[in-house]
Amino acid sequence: MKELIEFIAKNIADSPDEVRVEEEEDVEDGRIVFRLFVAEDDKGKVIGREGRVAQAMRTLLRVAAAKQGTRAVLEIV
């Protein structure tokens, strides 16, 4: 799932070298939290107009997580 987020973000961003994804497991909720870091100039592209790109990434992440029998959340930092 981490690779999926990283792949999408790198293809959208103007500075793909600065794209970084951190994965953290939340033991209390039993979910995985992914934090996406991009260059300051690329935040708008990754979030998209009215948050559409970010929402699409979150939807894909939820589907991938459901296939693995877990829950996942995407945070754009």
HELIX and SHEET records of a PDB file:
HELIX    1   1 LYS A    2  ILE A   12  1                                  11    
HELIX    2   2 PRO A   16  GLU A   18  5                                   3    
HELIX    3   3 GLU A   40  ASP A   42  5                                   3    
HELIX    4   4 LYS A   43  ILE A   47  1                                   5    
HELIX    5   5 ARG A   49  GLY A   51  5                                   3    
HELIX    6   6 ARG A   52  LYS A   67  1                                  16    
SHEET    1   A 3 ARG A  20  ASP A  26  0                                        
SHEET    2   A 3 ARG A  31  PHE A  37 -1                                        
SHEET    3   A 3 ARG A  71  ILE A  76  1                                        
END                                                                             
